[in-house]
Amino acid sequence: MKVGVLSDTHGCYLSAIETFFADCDQLWHAGDIGSQDVYNRLSAFKPLKAVYGNIDDALIRKLTEKELFFEAGGLNILMTHIGGYPPKYNANSLPLIDRYKPDIFVCGHSHILKVVYDQQRKMLAINPGAAGNYGFHKAITMLKFDIVDKTPKNMDVFHQER
């Protein structure tokens, strides 16, 4: 299974999304989708798991959830928009992490790509950065990886200066 992860598109659907994620089986969007058009295009392109972010309107919130807990490739995944990083998680996400005990925790919001293994919780924390043109970030970032034998492998990062 190959998974593409993005966040913070803020209503922008870049052509690089389809190029970079062409070989992915599904996409995970960690919030701040920004428009129904972006949501529709993503879900038409690949099977989509998505949460809403702090800028998403009522329509996007009807199409998505605040947080998602699901299985992919034999791994338990927890995704929310504002999550934080090990060991400083957001006050709302920490109880979810402790309750669900995911193998992978995915969040967005910071616009900073970061992948960190939380040794204490035995969990991979992923923030794909920002895949849109709105915000302070200087680069568009997204990532993809394989799940092989219940293990994330072959992580690949898309990085393009704005």
C-alpha positions in Angstrom: 0.0 0.0 0.0 1.3 3.5 -0.9 -0.1 6.5 1.0 0.2 10.2 0.1 0.0 12.7 3.0 -0.7 16.4 2.6 -2.2 19.3 4.7 -2.9 23.0 4.6 -3.9 23.3 0.9 -6.0 26.4 1.9 -8.1 26.2 -1.3 -5.2 25.6 -3.6 -5.0 22.5 -5.8 -1.5 22.3 -7.3 -0.8 20.2 -10.4 2.1 18.7 -8.4 -0.5 16.9 -6.3 -1.5 14.6 -9.1 2.1 14.1 -10.3 3.6 13.4 -7.0 0.8 11.1 -5.7 0.1 9.3 -9.1 1.3 6.0 -7.7 -0.5 6.3 -4.3 -3.4 4.0 -3.3 -5.0 6.6 -1.0 -4.5 10.2 0.2 -4.6 11.5 3.8 -5.3 15.2 4.2 -4.6 16.6 7.7 -6.9 19.7 7.5 -7.2 23.2 6.2 -8.5 21.9 2.9 -9.9 25.4 2.2 -12.6 24.7 -0.4 -15.1 22.1 -1.5 -13.5 22.2 -5.0 -10.2 21.0 -3.5 -12.0 18.3 -1.5 -13.9 17.2 -4.6 -10.8 17.1 -6.8 -8.8 15.2 -4.2 -11.5 12.6 -3.6 -12.1 12.2 -7.4 -8.3 11.6 -7.9 -7.7 9.1 -5.1 -9.6 7.5 -2.2 -9.4 10.2 0.5 -9.2 10.3 4.3 -9.5 13.9 5.5 -10.1 15.9 8.6 -11.1 19.6 8.8 -8.8 22.4 10.0 -9.3 25.7 11.7 -9.9 27.6 8.4 -12.4 25.1 7.0 -16.0 26.2 6.6 -19.2 24.4 7.6 -19.4 22.7 4.3 -16.0 21.1 4.6 -16.8 20.2 8.2 -19.9 18.3 7.0 -17.7 16.3 4.6 -15.0 15.5 7.1 -14.4 14.9 10.8 -12.4 16.7 13.5 -10.3 13.6 14.0 -10.2 10.2 12.3 -9.0 6.9 13.7 -8.6 4.2 11.0 -6.6 1.2 9.9 -4.3 1.2 6.8 -2.0 -1.6 5.8 -2.4 -3.2 9.3 -1.5 0.0 11.1 -3.7 2.1 13.3 -3.8 5.8 12.2 -4.9 8.8 14.1 -5.3 12.1 12.2 -6.3 15.5 13.3 -5.4 19.0 12.2 -3.8 20.7 15.3 -1.7 18.0 17.0 1.7 19.2 18.0 4.9 17.1 18.1 6.6 14.7 20.6 6.8 15.3 23.4 4.6 18.5 23.3 1.3 17.5 21.8 -1.8 19.7 21.7 -4.0 19.4 24.8 -6.8 18.1 22.7 -4.8 15.5 20.8 -2.8 14.0 23.7 -5.9 12.3 25.3 -6.8 10.9 21.8 -3.2 9.6 21.3 -3.3 8.0 24.8 -6.7 6.5 24.2 -6.2 5.1 20.6 -2.5 4.3 20.9 -2.0 4.8 17.1 1.0 3.4 15.2 1.0 6.7 13.2 -0.2 10.1 14.2 -0.8 12.6 11.4 -1.5 16.3 11.9 -1.0 19.6 10.0 -1.4 23.3 11.0 2.2 24.3 11.5 3.0 24.4 7.8 6.3 22.8 8.8 7.1 19.3 7.5 8.3 17.1 10.3 8.5 13.3 10.8 9.5 12.2 14.3 9.4 8.8 16.0 7.9 9.1 19.5 9.9 6.6 21.5 7.7 6.9 24.6 4.5 6.1 22.7 6.0 3.8 20.0 4.4 5.9 17.4 5.5 7.8 14.2 4.3 11.4 14.2 3.9 13.0 10.8 3.2 16.5 9.7 3.4 16.9 5.9 3.9 20.7 6.0 1.8 22.8 3.6 0.6 22.0 0.1 -0.9 25.3 -0.7 0.2 28.9 -1.4 -1.3 30.6 1.7 0.8 31.0 4.8 4.3 31.9 6.0 6.0 28.7 4.7 8.6 29.2 2.0 8.2 25.8 0.4 5.4 23.5 -0.7 5.8 20.1 1.0 4.0 16.8 0.8 5.1 13.2 1.5 4.3 9.7 0.5 5.4 6.3 1.8 4.7 2.6 1.5 3.3 0.4 4.2 4.9 -3.0 3.9 4.4 -5.7 6.5 2.8 -3.2 8.9 5.9 -0.9 8.6 6.1 2.5 7.0 9.0 2.4 4.4 10.4 4.4 1.5 9.3 7.8 2.6 9.5 10.4 -0.2 9.2 14.1 0.3 8.0 16.6 -2.3 9.7 20.0 -1.7 9.3 23.0 -4.0 10.2 26.6 -3.2 7.3 29.1 -3.5 
